[in-house]
Amino acid sequence: MPVCNIGTGDNLFSCLNEVFLERNIPWSNVIGYSSDNAPVMIGKSNSVLSRV
């Protein structure tokens, strides 16, 4: 995973998406999501989960 210096949902998702693209992993292969309880990870809007 690349270093993500900005802890916003948009930036974290971009870093995650970059890894998926580099490794040719389609998003349709994602079957689960786990994170801590931070709003940036699971909030209704502007979170990583809202982008997945």
PyMOL Python script that loads the backbone (N, CA, C, O; Angstrom):
from pymol import cmd

cmd.read_pdbstr("""\
ATOM      1  N   MET A   1       0.845  -1.169   0.000  1.00  0.00           N
ATOM      2  CA  MET A   1       0.000   0.000   0.000  1.00  0.00           C
ATOM      3  C   MET A   1       0.890   1.231   0.000  1.00  0.00           C
ATOM      4  O   MET A   1       1.841   1.309   0.778  1.00  0.00           O
ATOM      5  N   PRO A   2       0.592   2.195  -0.864  1.00  0.00           N
ATOM      6  CA  PRO A   2       1.390   3.418  -0.881  1.00  0.00           C
ATOM      7  C   PRO A   2       1.164   4.234   0.390  1.00  0.00           C
ATOM      8  O   PRO A   2       0.156   4.069   1.078  1.00  0.00           O
ATOM      9  N   VAL A   3       2.101   5.099   0.684  1.00  0.00           N
ATOM     10  CA  VAL A   3       1.971   5.979   1.840  1.00  0.00           C
ATOM     11  C   VAL A   3       0.908   7.023   1.530  1.00  0.00           C
ATOM     12  O   VAL A   3       0.961   7.684   0.493  1.00  0.00           O
ATOM     13  N   CYS A   4      -0.049   7.168   2.428  1.00  0.00           N
ATOM     14  CA  CYS A   4      -1.113   8.168   2.285  1.00  0.00           C
ATOM     15  C   CYS A   4      -0.903   9.227   3.354  1.00  0.00           C
ATOM     16  O   CYS A   4      -1.190   8.995   4.528  1.00  0.00           O
ATOM     17  N   ASN A   5      -0.406  10.383   2.952  1.00  0.00           N
ATOM     18  CA  ASN A   5      -0.078  11.434   3.908  1.00  0.00           C
ATOM     19  C   ASN A   5      -1.271  12.289   4.315  1.00  0.00           C
ATOM     20  O   ASN A   5      -1.197  13.025   5.299  1.00  0.00           O
ATOM     21  N   ILE A   6      -2.357  12.202   3.578  1.00  0.00           N
ATOM     22  CA  ILE A   6      -3.549  12.987   3.887  1.00  0.00           C
ATOM     23  C   ILE A   6      -4.663  12.016   4.237  1.00  0.00           C
ATOM     24  O   ILE A   6      -5.061  11.201   3.405  1.00  0.00           O
ATOM     25  N   GLY A   7      -5.168  12.096   5.462  1.00  0.00           N
ATOM     26  CA  GLY A   7      -6.130  11.116   5.955  1.00  0.00           C
ATOM     27  C   GLY A   7      -7.576  11.439   5.658  1.00  0.00           C
ATOM     28  O   GLY A   7      -8.424  11.350   6.546  1.00  0.00           O
ATOM     29  N   THR A   8      -7.875  11.814   4.420  1.00  0.00           N
ATOM     30  CA  THR A   8      -9.274  12.024   4.036  1.00  0.00           C
ATOM     31  C   THR A   8      -9.797  10.768   3.358  1.00  0.00           C
ATOM     32  O   THR A   8      -9.022   9.958   2.849  1.00  0.00           O
ATOM     33  N   GLY A   9     -11.109  10.611   3.353  1.00  0.00           N
ATOM     34  CA  GLY A   9     -11.697   9.457   2.687  1.00  0.00           C
ATOM     35  C   GLY A   9     -11.314   9.398   1.221  1.00  0.00           C
ATOM     36  O   GLY A   9     -11.024   8.326   0.689  1.00  0.00           O
ATOM     37  N   ASP A  10     -11.314  10.550   0.569  1.00  0.00           N
ATOM     38  CA  ASP A  10     -10.974  10.607  -0.851  1.00  0.00           C
ATOM     39  C   ASP A  10      -9.540  10.162  -1.096  1.00  0.00           C
ATOM     40  O   ASP A  10      -9.286   9.368  -2.002  1.00  0.00           O
ATOM     41  N   ASN A  11      -8.611  10.659  -0.308  1.00  0.00           N
ATOM     42  CA  ASN A  11      -7.205  10.304  -0.492  1.00  0.00           C
ATOM     43  C   ASN A  11      -6.939   8.840  -0.149  1.00  0.00           C
ATOM     44  O   ASN A  11      -6.211   8.157  -0.870  1.00  0.00           O
ATOM     45  N   LEU A  12      -7.522   8.356   0.943  1.00  0.00           N
ATOM     46  CA  LEU A  12      -7.325   6.952   1.318  1.00  0.00           C
ATOM     47  C   LEU A  12      -7.895   6.019   0.254  1.00  0.00           C
ATOM     48  O   LEU A  12      -7.284   5.003  -0.075  1.00  0.00           O
ATOM     49  N   PHE A  13      -9.072   6.365  -0.287  1.00  0.00           N
ATOM     50  CA  PHE A  13      -9.648   5.550  -1.351  1.00  0.00           C
ATOM     51  C   PHE A  13      -8.763   5.585  -2.594  1.00  0.00           C
ATOM     52  O   PHE A  13      -8.576   4.559  -3.248  1.00  0.00           O
ATOM     53  N   SER A  14      -8.221   6.746  -2.923  1.00  0.00           N
ATOM     54  CA  SER A  14      -7.332   6.851  -4.088  1.00  0.00           C
ATOM     55  C   SER A  14      -6.114   5.950  -3.938  1.00  0.00           C
ATOM     56  O   SER A  14      -5.700   5.304  -4.900  1.00  0.00           O
ATOM     57  N   CYS A  15      -5.538   5.900  -2.744  1.00  0.00           N
ATOM     58  CA  CYS A  15      -4.391   5.023  -2.491  1.00  0.00           C
ATOM     59  C   CYS A  15      -4.786   3.557  -2.644  1.00  0.00           C
ATOM     60  O   CYS A  15      -4.060   2.772  -3.253  1.00  0.00           O
ATOM     61  N   LEU A  16      -5.931   3.197  -2.091  1.00  0.00           N
ATOM     62  CA  LEU A  16      -6.415   1.825  -2.204  1.00  0.00           C
ATOM     63  C   LEU A  16      -6.703   1.466  -3.658  1.00  0.00           C
ATOM     64  O   LEU A  16      -6.344   0.381  -4.115  1.00  0.00           O
ATOM     65  N   ASN A  17      -7.342   2.363  -4.376  1.00  0.00           N
ATOM     66  CA  ASN A  17      -7.659   2.127  -5.781  1.00  0.00           C
ATOM     67  C   ASN A  17      -6.386   1.971  -6.610  1.00  0.00           C
ATOM     68  O   ASN A  17      -6.338   1.154  -7.529  1.00  0.00           O
ATOM     69  N   GLU A  18      -5.368   2.745  -6.289  1.00  0.00           N
ATOM     70  CA  GLU A  18      -4.080   2.651  -6.986  1.00  0.00           C
ATOM     71  C   GLU A  18      -3.498   1.239  -6.866  1.00  0.00           C
ATOM     72  O   GLU A  18      -2.999   0.683  -7.844  1.00  0.00           O
ATOM     73  N   VAL A  19      -3.563   0.670  -5.677  1.00  0.00           N
ATOM     74  CA  VAL A  19      -3.065  -0.692  -5.456  1.00  0.00           C
ATOM     75  C   VAL A  19      -3.883  -1.691  -6.273  1.00  0.00           C
ATOM     76  O   VAL A  19      -3.321  -2.584  -6.908  1.00  0.00           O
ATOM     77  N   PHE A  20      -5.201  -1.541  -6.257  1.00  0.00           N
ATOM     78  CA  PHE A  20      -6.057  -2.447  -7.026  1.00  0.00           C
ATOM     79  C   PHE A  20      -5.715  -2.381  -8.513  1.00  0.00           C
ATOM     80  O   PHE A  20      -5.623  -3.416  -9.174  1.00  0.00           O
ATOM     81  N   LEU A  21      -5.528  -1.179  -9.040  1.00  0.00           N
ATOM     82  CA  LEU A  21      -5.204  -1.024 -10.459  1.00  0.00           C
ATOM     83  C   LEU A  21      -3.844  -1.627 -10.798  1.00  0.00           C
ATOM     84  O   LEU A  21      -3.700  -2.296 -11.821  1.00  0.00           O
ATOM     85  N   GLU A  22      -2.843  -1.393  -9.941  1.00  0.00           N
ATOM     86  CA  GLU A  22      -1.501  -1.938 -10.176  1.00  0.00           C
ATOM     87  C   GLU A  22      -1.504  -3.459 -10.211  1.00  0.00           C
ATOM     88  O   GLU A  22      -0.729  -4.071 -10.945  1.00  0.00           O
ATOM     89  N   ARG A  23      -2.374  -4.062  -9.418  1.00  0.00           N
ATOM     90  CA  ARG A  23      -2.406  -5.526  -9.303  1.00  0.00           C
ATOM     91  C   ARG A  23      -3.541  -6.163 -10.095  1.00  0.00           C
ATOM     92  O   ARG A  23      -3.812  -7.356  -9.960  1.00  0.00           O
ATOM     93  N   ASN A  24      -4.202  -5.357 -10.923  1.00  0.00           N
ATOM     94  CA  ASN A  24      -5.302  -5.837 -11.777  1.00  0.00           C
ATOM     95  C   ASN A  24      -6.390  -6.553 -10.981  1.00  0.00           C
ATOM     96  O   ASN A  24      -6.862  -7.617 -11.381  1.00  0.00           O
ATOM     97  N   ILE A  25      -6.782  -5.966  -9.859  1.00  0.00           N
ATOM     98  CA  ILE A  25      -7.853  -6.518  -9.031  1.00  0.00           C
ATOM     99  C   ILE A  25      -9.121  -5.714  -9.311  1.00  0.00           C
ATOM    100  O   ILE A  25      -9.164  -4.520  -9.016  1.00  0.00           O
ATOM    101  N   PRO A  26     -10.148  -6.339  -9.870  1.00  0.00           N
ATOM    102  CA  PRO A  26     -11.391  -5.600 -10.128  1.00  0.00           C
ATOM    103  C   PRO A  26     -12.176  -5.378  -8.834  1.00  0.00           C
ATOM    104  O   PRO A  26     -12.157  -6.219  -7.935  1.00  0.00           O
ATOM    105  N   TRP A  27     -12.858  -4.247  -8.750  1.00  0.00           N
ATOM    106  CA  TRP A  27     -13.655  -3.958  -7.559  1.00  0.00           C
ATOM    107  C   TRP A  27     -14.767  -4.981  -7.368  1.00  0.00           C
ATOM    108  O   TRP A  27     -15.253  -5.158  -6.251  1.00  0.00           O
ATOM    109  N   SER A  28     -15.172  -5.647  -8.422  1.00  0.00           N
ATOM    110  CA  SER A  28     -16.217  -6.674  -8.297  1.00  0.00           C
ATOM    111  C   SER A  28     -15.732  -7.869  -7.479  1.00  0.00           C
ATOM    112  O   SER A  28     -16.548  -8.680  -7.040  1.00  0.00           O
ATOM    113  N   ASN A  29     -14.429  -7.992  -7.265  1.00  0.00           N
ATOM    114  CA  ASN A  29     -13.883  -9.071  -6.429  1.00  0.00           C
ATOM    115  C   ASN A  29     -13.944  -8.751  -4.937  1.00  0.00           C
ATOM    116  O   ASN A  29     -13.696  -9.629  -4.110  1.00  0.00           O
ATOM    117  N   VAL A  30     -14.269  -7.518  -4.583  1.00  0.00           N
ATOM    118  CA  VAL A  30     -14.355  -7.136  -3.174  1.00  0.00           C
ATOM    119  C   VAL A  30     -15.640  -7.721  -2.595  1.00  0.00           C
ATOM    120  O   VAL A  30     -16.735  -7.453  -3.089  1.00  0.00           O
ATOM    121  N   ILE A  31     -15.492  -8.527  -1.538  1.00  0.00           N
ATOM    122  CA  ILE A  31     -16.671  -9.160  -0.944  1.00  0.00           C
ATOM    123  C   ILE A  31     -16.899  -8.731   0.500  1.00  0.00           C
ATOM    124  O   ILE A  31     -17.893  -9.126   1.109  1.00  0.00           O
ATOM    125  N   GLY A  32     -16.002  -7.936   1.051  1.00  0.00           N
ATOM    126  CA  GLY A  32     -16.167  -7.483   2.424  1.00  0.00           C
ATOM    127  C   GLY A  32     -15.351  -6.231   2.672  1.00  0.00           C
ATOM    128  O   GLY A  32     -14.478  -5.865   1.884  1.00  0.00           O
ATOM    129  N   TYR A  33     -15.654  -5.585   3.783  1.00  0.00           N
ATOM    130  CA  TYR A  33     -14.958  -4.356   4.159  1.00  0.00           C
ATOM    131  C   TYR A  33     -14.860  -4.322   5.678  1.00  0.00           C
ATOM    132  O   TYR A  33     -15.855  -4.531   6.371  1.00  0.00           O
ATOM    133  N   SER A  34     -13.688  -4.066   6.186  1.00  0.00           N
ATOM    134  CA  SER A  34     -13.485  -3.995   7.631  1.00  0.00           C
ATOM    135  C   SER A  34     -12.594  -2.800   7.942  1.00  0.00           C
ATOM    136  O   SER A  34     -11.613  -2.545   7.243  1.00  0.00           O
ATOM    137  N   SER A  35     -12.943  -2.076   8.989  1.00  0.00           N
ATOM    138  CA  SER A  35     -12.138  -0.927   9.384  1.00  0.00           C
ATOM    139  C   SER A  35     -12.388  -0.616  10.848  1.00  0.00           C
ATOM    140  O   SER A  35     -13.192  -1.268  11.513  1.00  0.00           O
ATOM    141  N   ASP A  36     -11.677   0.401  11.339  1.00  0.00           N
ATOM    142  CA  ASP A  36     -11.976   0.886  12.682  1.00  0.00           C
ATOM    143  C   ASP A  36     -13.240   1.742  12.604  1.00  0.00           C
ATOM    144  O   ASP A  36     -13.870   1.809  11.548  1.00  0.00           O
ATOM    145  N   ASN A  37     -13.610   2.378  13.671  1.00  0.00           N
ATOM    146  CA  ASN A  37     -14.867   3.114  13.735  1.00  0.00           C
ATOM    147  C   ASN A  37     -14.706   4.600  13.408  1.00  0.00           C
ATOM    148  O   ASN A  37     -15.569   5.403  13.763  1.00  0.00           O
ATOM    149  N   ALA A  38     -13.625   4.972  12.745  1.00  0.00           N
ATOM    150  CA  ALA A  38     -13.373   6.376  12.430  1.00  0.00           C
ATOM    151  C   ALA A  38     -14.321   6.864  11.334  1.00  0.00           C
ATOM    152  O   ALA A  38     -14.562   6.140  10.368  1.00  0.00           O
ATOM    153  N   PRO A  39     -14.862   8.078  11.467  1.00  0.00           N
ATOM    154  CA  PRO A  39     -15.764   8.611  10.448  1.00  0.00           C
ATOM    155  C   PRO A  39     -15.152   8.642   9.049  1.00  0.00           C
ATOM    156  O   PRO A  39     -15.859   8.446   8.060  1.00  0.00           O
ATOM    157  N   VAL A  40     -13.848   8.886   8.959  1.00  0.00           N
ATOM    158  CA  VAL A  40     -13.203   8.918   7.644  1.00  0.00           C
ATOM    159  C   VAL A  40     -13.262   7.550   6.959  1.00  0.00           C
ATOM    160  O   VAL A  40     -13.159   7.465   5.735  1.00  0.00           O
ATOM    161  N   MET A  41     -13.423   6.496   7.731  1.00  0.00           N
ATOM    162  CA  MET A  41     -13.479   5.146   7.172  1.00  0.00           C
ATOM    163  C   MET A  41     -14.905   4.680   6.891  1.00  0.00           C
ATOM    164  O   MET A  41     -15.141   3.999   5.894  1.00  0.00           O
ATOM    165  N   ILE A  42     -15.879   5.044   7.772  1.00  0.00           N
ATOM    166  CA  ILE A  42     -17.226   4.476   7.633  1.00  0.00           C
ATOM    167  C   ILE A  42     -18.351   5.502   7.605  1.00  0.00           C
ATOM    168  O   ILE A  42     -19.518   5.113   7.655  1.00  0.00           O
ATOM    169  N   GLY A  43     -18.052   6.789   7.526  1.00  0.00           N
ATOM    170  CA  GLY A  43     -19.097   7.809   7.531  1.00  0.00           C
ATOM    171  C   GLY A  43     -20.029   7.706   6.327  1.00  0.00           C
ATOM    172  O   GLY A  43     -19.707   7.056   5.332  1.00  0.00           O
ATOM    173  N   LYS A  44     -21.210   8.367   6.433  1.00  0.00           N
ATOM    174  CA  LYS A  44     -22.212   8.322   5.361  1.00  0.00           C
ATOM    175  C   LYS A  44     -21.712   8.946   4.067  1.00  0.00           C
ATOM    176  O   LYS A  44     -21.999   8.445   2.979  1.00  0.00           O
ATOM    177  N   SER A  45     -20.975  10.025   4.181  1.00  0.00           N
ATOM    178  CA  SER A  45     -20.470  10.698   2.983  1.00  0.00           C
ATOM    179  C   SER A  45     -18.999  11.038   3.182  1.00  0.00           C
ATOM    180  O   SER A  45     -18.538  11.237   4.306  1.00  0.00           O
ATOM    181  N   ASN A  46     -18.293  11.098   2.101  1.00  0.00           N
ATOM    182  CA  ASN A  46     -16.864  11.435   2.113  1.00  0.00           C
ATOM    183  C   ASN A  46     -16.004  10.458   2.904  1.00  0.00           C
ATOM    184  O   ASN A  46     -14.970  10.850   3.445  1.00  0.00           O
ATOM    185  N   SER A  47     -16.406   9.215   2.979  1.00  0.00           N
ATOM    186  CA  SER A  47     -15.599   8.199   3.661  1.00  0.00           C
ATOM    187  C   SER A  47     -15.081   7.190   2.642  1.00  0.00           C
ATOM    188  O   SER A  47     -15.489   7.198   1.481  1.00  0.00           O
ATOM    189  N   VAL A  48     -14.194   6.337   3.082  1.00  0.00           N
ATOM    190  CA  VAL A  48     -13.703   5.269   2.206  1.00  0.00           C
ATOM    191  C   VAL A  48     -14.865   4.347   1.838  1.00  0.00           C
ATOM    192  O   VAL A  48     -15.023   3.977   0.674  1.00  0.00           O
ATOM    193  N   LEU A  49     -15.675   3.976   2.830  1.00  0.00           N
ATOM    194  CA  LEU A  49     -16.798   3.068   2.579  1.00  0.00           C
ATOM    195  C   LEU A  49     -17.795   3.645   1.584  1.00  0.00           C
ATOM    196  O   LEU A  49     -18.320   2.905   0.753  1.00  0.00           O
ATOM    197  N   SER A  50     -18.068   4.933   1.643  1.00  0.00           N
ATOM    198  CA  SER A  50     -19.022   5.530   0.701  1.00  0.00           C
ATOM    199  C   SER A  50     -18.502   5.490  -0.730  1.00  0.00           C
ATOM    200  O   SER A  50     -19.285   5.602  -1.673  1.00  0.00           O
ATOM    201  N   ARG A  51     -17.208   5.333  -0.905  1.00  0.00           N
ATOM    202  CA  ARG A  51     -16.623   5.257  -2.245  1.00  0.00           C
ATOM    203  C   ARG A  51     -16.496   3.820  -2.748  1.00  0.00           C
ATOM    204  O   ARG A  51     -16.468   3.580  -3.955  1.00  0.00           O
ATOM    205  N   VAL A  52     -16.421   2.877  -1.827  1.00  0.00           N
ATOM    206  CA  VAL A  52     -16.322   1.470  -2.215  1.00  0.00           C
ATOM    207  C   VAL A  52     -17.669   1.030  -2.729  1.00  0.00           C
ATOM    208  O   VAL A  52     -17.833  -0.126  -3.118  1.00  0.00           O
TER     209      VAL A  52
END
""", "prot")
cmd.dss("prot")
cmd.show_as("cartoon", "prot")
cmd.util.cbc("prot")
cmd.orient("prot")
